[in-house]
Amino acid sequence: MPSWGFWTIRARASPALLALFDLPWIPVFFVGIYLFHPLLGAMTLISGLVLIGLSLGNQWTSRSAFAAAMHCTEDLEVQTQQYLNRAMLIRALGMQSTTLTRQHRLQHAAQVAQLRASDIAGLFTTIIRTLRMAMQSAILGLGAWLVLQEQLSAGGMIATSILFGRLLNPLEVLIGSWIVPQRALLGWARLRGQLSQMPARHRPLALPRPAA
């Protein structure tokens, strides 16, 4: 059985792991907010749907960019390995300058593709984080308005703000950490595609049982 220290290290390395444990509590927090006032529940539901929509938009927009970055990186690694295997031949033929030029061109293309994918993911992360802070202020303002209308107590306003933050926090963490599983899914898809191109193994020839 893994020790608690192992899970502590994994949790510190990946915040998304802790967010997964908070996901089952989201319906509980939503019901608690709705019980304070239906308007607060409706605003919470809209906020959650907006964050989920931005998450899907982030995945759809950055998927092609991450695929292009992985393709460029793979081409760079393959060409580097080929140059290392033929280093003596390249030096004997005097092709060092041409080889370095092609290598630098591939490195530049890979860096540009990775930077573009990171910029797209970073843009969505910034938008989501800013929108979450705005929603936190809006839910607090709506709670204050309900307090002035004598439809909610001051304690209920503070409790609603706390529950709202706890509800959106795991969603924000998972959306911000979506880059890692997205790269894993793209790598798995490429690996599955490569394995599907391999021919099927023939069944071994059945031999009779040898006699003593």
C-alpha positions in Angstrom: 0.0 0.0 0.0 1.3 3.5 -0.8 2.3 5.6 2.1 0.7 8.9 3.0 3.9 10.7 2.2 3.6 9.5 -1.4 0.1 10.9 -1.8 1.2 14.1 -0.1 4.0 14.6 -2.7 1.6 13.8 -5.5 -0.9 16.3 -4.2 1.7 19.0 -4.0 2.9 18.2 -7.5 -0.6 18.3 -9.0 -3.2 20.7 -7.6 -5.8 19.0 -9.9 -5.6 15.9 -7.7 -7.0 17.8 -4.7 -9.6 19.5 -6.9 -10.9 16.1 -7.9 -11.7 15.4 -4.2 -13.7 18.7 -4.0 -15.9 17.9 -7.1 -18.4 15.7 -5.3 -19.1 18.6 -2.9 -20.2 21.0 -5.7 -23.9 19.9 -5.6 -23.9 20.2 -1.9 -22.6 23.8 -2.0 -25.0 24.7 -4.7 -28.0 23.4 -2.7 -26.8 25.3 0.3 -26.6 28.6 -1.7 -30.0 27.9 -3.2 -31.5 27.4 0.2 -30.4 30.9 1.2 -32.1 32.5 -1.8 -33.2 31.3 -5.3 -31.6 34.3 -7.0 -28.2 33.4 -5.4 -28.7 29.8 -6.7 -29.5 31.0 -10.2 -26.5 33.2 -10.3 -24.3 30.4 -9.1 -25.7 28.0 -11.7 -25.0 30.6 -14.5 -21.5 31.2 -13.2 -20.7 27.5 -13.2 -22.1 27.1 -16.8 -20.0 30.0 -18.0 -16.8 28.5 -16.6 -17.6 25.1 -18.1 -18.3 26.7 -21.4 -14.9 28.6 -21.3 -13.2 25.3 -20.4 -14.7 23.6 -23.5 -13.7 26.5 -25.6 -10.2 26.3 -24.3 -10.0 22.7 -25.1 -11.4 23.1 -28.6 -9.2 26.1 -29.4 -5.9 24.9 -28.0 -6.2 21.3 -29.2 -4.9 21.9 -32.7 -2.1 24.2 -31.3 -0.9 21.5 -28.9 -1.1 18.9 -31.6 1.1 21.0 -33.9 3.6 21.7 -31.1 3.8 17.9 -30.3 4.3 17.2 -34.0 7.1 19.7 -34.4 8.8 18.5 -31.2 8.6 14.9 -32.4 10.2 15.8 -35.8 12.9 17.7 -34.0 13.7 14.7 -31.8 13.8 12.3 -34.8 16.0 14.5 -36.8 18.4 15.1 -33.9 18.7 11.3 -33.3 19.4 10.8 -37.1 22.1 13.5 -37.0 23.7 11.9 -33.9 23.8 8.5 -35.6 25.4 9.9 -38.7 27.7 12.5 -37.1 30.9 11.0 -38.5 29.4 10.9 -42.0 28.1 14.5 -41.8 31.5 15.7 -40.7 33.4 13.7 -43.4 31.1 15.2 -46.1 31.5 18.7 -44.7 27.7 19.2 -44.1 27.9 20.7 -40.7 26.6 24.1 -41.7 23.7 22.7 -43.6 22.8 20.3 -40.8 22.9 23.1 -38.2 20.7 25.3 -40.3 18.1 22.7 -40.7 18.3 21.9 -37.0 17.9 25.5 -36.0 15.0 25.8 -38.3 13.2 22.9 -36.7 14.0 24.2 -33.2 12.6 27.6 -34.1 9.4 26.0 -35.5 9.0 23.8 -32.4 9.5 26.8 -30.0 7.0 28.9 -32.0 4.4 26.2 -31.9 4.8 25.6 -28.2 4.7 29.3 -27.5 1.5 29.7 -29.5 -0.2 26.8 -27.6 0.9 28.2 -24.3 -0.4 31.6 -25.1 -3.8 30.3 -26.0 -4.0 28.2 -22.8 -2.7 31.2 -20.7 -5.2 33.6 -22.3 -8.2 31.3 -21.3 -6.7 30.8 -17.8 -6.4 34.5 -17.3 -10.0 35.1 -18.6 -11.4 32.4 -16.3 -9.5 33.7 -13.3 -10.6 37.3 -13.8 -14.2 36.2 -14.5 -14.2 34.1 -11.3 -13.1 37.1 -9.2 -15.8 39.3 -10.9 -18.4 36.6 -10.1 -17.2 36.5 -6.5 -17.8 40.2 -6.2 -21.1 40.0 -8.0 -22.5 37.3 -5.7 -21.4 39.4 -2.7 -23.1 42.5 -4.2 -26.3 40.5 -4.8 -26.2 39.2 -1.3 -25.8 42.8 0.0 -28.7 43.9 -2.0 -30.9 41.1 -0.6 -29.8 42.1 2.9 -31.0 45.6 2.2 -34.3 44.2 0.9 -34.6 42.2 4.1 -34.6 39.0 2.2 -31.3 37.7 3.6 -29.3 38.1 6.8 -25.8 39.4 6.9 -24.5 36.1 8.1 -26.2 34.4 5.1 -24.5 36.9 2.8 -21.1 36.0 4.1 -21.9 32.2 4.1 -23.1 32.5 0.5 -19.8 34.2 -0.5 -17.8 31.4 1.2 -19.8 28.6 -0.4 -19.6 30.3 -3.8 -15.8 30.5 -3.6 -15.6 26.8 -2.5 -17.9 25.8 -5.4 -15.9 27.6 -8.1 -12.4 26.9 -6.8 -12.1 23.2 -8.0 -13.5 24.2 -11.4 -10.9 26.9 -11.7 -8.1 24.6 -10.7 -9.2 21.8 -13.1 -9.5 24.3 -16.0 -6.1 25.8 -15.2 -4.5 22.3 -15.0 -6.2 21.0 -18.2 -3.0 21.4 -20.2 -1.4 18.2 -18.6 -4.3 15.8 -19.4 -4.8 17.4 -22.8 -1.1 16.6 -23.7 -1.5 13.1 -22.3 -4.6 12.5 -24.4 -2.9 13.8 -27.6 0.1 11.6 -26.9 -2.2 8.6 -26.3 -4.0 9.2 -29.5 -0.7 9.4 -31.5 0.5 6.2 -29.8 -2.7 4.4 -30.6 -2.5 5.6 -34.2 1.1 4.3 -34.5 0.2 0.9 -33.0 -2.8 0.5 -35.3 -0.5 0.7 -38.3 1.5 -2.4 -37.1 0.4 -5.6 -38.8 -1.3 -8.2 -36.8 0.7 -11.1 -35.5 0.0 -14.4 -37.1 -1.0 -17.3 -35.0 1.9 -19.7 -34.2 2.0 -23.0 -35.9 0.5 -25.7 -33.7 3.0 -28.6 -33.3 2.2 -32.1 -32.1 3.2 -32.9 -28.5 6.7 -34.4 -28.6 7.1 -38.0 -27.5 9.5 -39.1 -24.8 
